[in-house]
């Protein structure tokens, strides 16, 4: 889910109960530092292996994409403007039965304001690494990720997610995908977490035009009332030119949390640039032979939020 939605809900949470602070702000520094170091090392090694493609794999199987986007979210008088930046790369290797490796980095900067009030700022840096295997029918893989939130330049929160995913190329113009896993965070010196699942369907109306619908569900532990969160949305992406592989996209996302009647509404637009050395030219070929960006991302409202 776009981090603008998280920030809006976070503000609602704190406004609803003055003086209340996030329980995750009590994260044990040693535990967080250890998990961050482990994941950071894994990501560094994996991204280094991507950069060293010729030493371990055929560089012709390397693909990458980068993008920038703008989002506007609103709920109950809150409004937020969200700038997003993303980068992803994947390379095939000759390890473990021709395993492929994907690395992702995403950064989001949110400026928020409430009707009649001034604004505040929050940012999120996320990293993930995913080993996966290409199959004649699609792909299957695993993922581990880290999200690091910075609030107002004064507070930080981090959590780790882990899971798996699969994509099925039903026919030349339809792709179905599923993902699932868990997340964990340190809560008053004890590990707390829950799980998530999601589904996605993509229809290629033309080889260079993709229309995608997604549904994501995230559970929260009993500390937060055993609530849950549902994200649902639709997006269209058009590859403007196959020779100059720049695409534009636009979409809408809605988010609802149990025990609340509020729904966060987010509109988004953006562009991407694809780089492929595997012979792909159309959007469907670039997406199927490149990185799997939705399946490897986990970005719902944090478990501290309660509308």
FENTA-V279591 format. One record per residue. N is the residue number from 0. NEAR is the number of other ideal C-beta (glycine too) atoms within 10 Angstrom. Layout:
n=N near=NEAR
n=N near=NEAR
This chain:
n=0 near=24
n=1 near=26
n=2 near=28
n=3 near=30
n=4 near=30
n=5 near=28
n=6 near=27
n=7 near=30
n=8 near=27
n=9 near=22
n=10 near=21
n=11 near=21
n=12 near=19
n=13 near=15
n=14 near=14
n=15 near=10
n=16 near=9
n=17 near=6
n=18 near=5
n=19 near=12
n=20 near=12
n=21 near=18
n=22 near=15
n=23 near=21
n=24 near=11
n=25 near=11
n=26 near=21
n=27 near=14
n=28 near=8
n=29 near=10
n=30 near=16
n=31 near=20
n=32 near=12
n=33 near=11
n=34 near=19
n=35 near=15
n=36 near=10
n=37 near=13
n=38 near=19
n=39 near=12
n=40 near=10
n=41 near=16
n=42 near=19
n=43 near=13
n=44 near=13
n=45 near=20
n=46 near=17
n=47 near=10
n=48 near=18
n=49 near=20
n=50 near=13
n=51 near=12
n=52 near=19
n=53 near=10
n=54 near=8
n=55 near=15
n=56 near=21
n=57 near=14
n=58 near=14
n=59 near=13
n=60 near=19
n=61 near=20
n=62 near=23
n=63 near=19
n=64 near=22
n=65 near=15
n=66 near=20
n=67 near=12
n=68 near=19
n=69 near=12
n=70 near=22
n=71 near=15
n=72 near=27
n=73 near=15
n=74 near=21
n=75 near=17
n=76 near=13
n=77 near=22
n=78 near=16
n=79 near=28
n=80 near=15
n=81 near=25
n=82 near=16
n=83 near=20
n=84 near=15
n=85 near=20
n=86 near=14
n=87 near=23
n=88 near=22
n=89 near=25
n=90 near=26
n=91 near=23
n=92 near=17
n=93 near=10
n=94 near=13
n=95 near=8
n=96 near=6
n=97 near=12
n=98 near=15
n=99 near=20
n=100 near=23
n=101 near=26
n=102 near=26
n=103 near=24
n=104 near=16
n=105 near=21
n=106 near=15
n=107 near=24
n=108 near=17
n=109 near=25
n=110 near=15
n=111 near=21
n=112 near=15
n=113 near=17
n=114 near=8
n=115 near=6
n=116 near=12
n=117 near=7
n=118 near=12
n=119 near=16
n=120 near=14
n=121 near=24
n=122 near=17
n=123 near=21
n=124 near=16
n=125 near=20
n=126 near=21
n=127 near=25
n=128 near=23
n=129 near=24
n=130 near=16
n=131 near=24
n=132 near=15
n=133 near=18
n=134 near=12
n=135 near=5
n=136 near=11
n=137 near=17
n=138 near=20
n=139 near=15
n=140 near=22
n=141 near=15
n=142 near=23
n=143 near=20
n=144 near=24
n=145 near=21
n=146 near=24
n=147 near=16
n=148 near=23
n=149 near=15
n=150 near=16
n=151 near=9
n=152 near=10
n=153 near=6
n=154 near=13
n=155 near=13
n=156 near=20
n=157 near=19
n=158 near=23
n=159 near=20
n=160 near=25
n=161 near=16
n=162 near=22
n=163 near=15
n=164 near=22
n=165 near=18
n=166 near=25
n=167 near=14
n=168 near=17
n=169 near=14
n=170 near=7
n=171 near=9
n=172 near=15
n=173 near=13
n=174 near=22
n=175 near=14
n=176 near=20
n=177 near=14
n=178 near=23
n=179 near=14
n=180 near=18
n=181 near=14
n=182 near=24
n=183 near=17
n=184 near=24
n=185 near=21
n=186 near=19
n=187 near=11
n=188 near=10
n=189 near=9
n=190 near=11
n=191 near=19
n=192 near=18
n=193 near=19
n=194 near=15
n=195 near=19
n=196 near=14
n=197 near=22
n=198 near=14
n=199 near=20
n=200 near=14
n=201 near=23
n=202 near=13
n=203 near=21
n=204 near=11
n=205 near=12
n=206 near=15
n=207 near=20
n=208 near=17
n=209 near=22
n=210 near=15
n=211 near=20
n=212 near=14
n=213 near=18
n=214 near=13
n=215 near=23
n=216 near=16
n=217 near=24
n=218 near=19
n=219 near=25
n=220 near=17
n=221 near=9
n=222 near=14
n=223 near=20
n=224 near=11
n=225 near=12
n=226 near=20
n=227 near=17
n=228 near=25
n=229 near=16
n=230 near=23
n=231 near=16
n=232 near=19
n=233 near=13
n=234 near=18
n=235 near=13
n=236 near=21
n=237 near=16
n=238 near=24
n=239 near=12
n=240 near=9
n=241 near=15
n=242 near=5
n=243 near=9
n=244 near=20
n=245 near=13
n=246 near=22
n=247 near=14
n=248 near=17
n=249 near=14
n=250 near=20
n=251 near=12
n=252 near=22
n=253 near=15
n=254 near=26
n=255 near=15
n=256 near=26
n=257 near=14
n=258 near=11
n=259 near=17
n=260 near=8
n=261 near=15
n=262 near=14
n=263 near=27
n=264 near=14
n=265 near=23
n=266 near=14
n=267 near=20
n=268 near=12
n=269 near=20
n=270 near=14
n=271 near=21
n=272 near=13
n=273 near=22
n=274 near=13
n=275 near=19
n=276 near=14
n=277 near=17
n=278 near=9
n=279 near=18
n=280 near=15
n=281 near=16
n=282 near=23
n=283 near=22
n=284 near=17
n=285 near=23
n=286 near=24
n=287 near=18
n=288 near=17
n=289 near=21
n=290 near=24
n=291 near=26
n=292 near=17
n=293 near=17
n=294 near=24
n=295 near=25
n=296 near=21
n=297 near=25
n=298 near=20
n=299 near=25
n=300 near=25
n=301 near=23
n=302 near=25
n=303 near=23
n=304 near=24
n=305 near=20
n=306 near=22
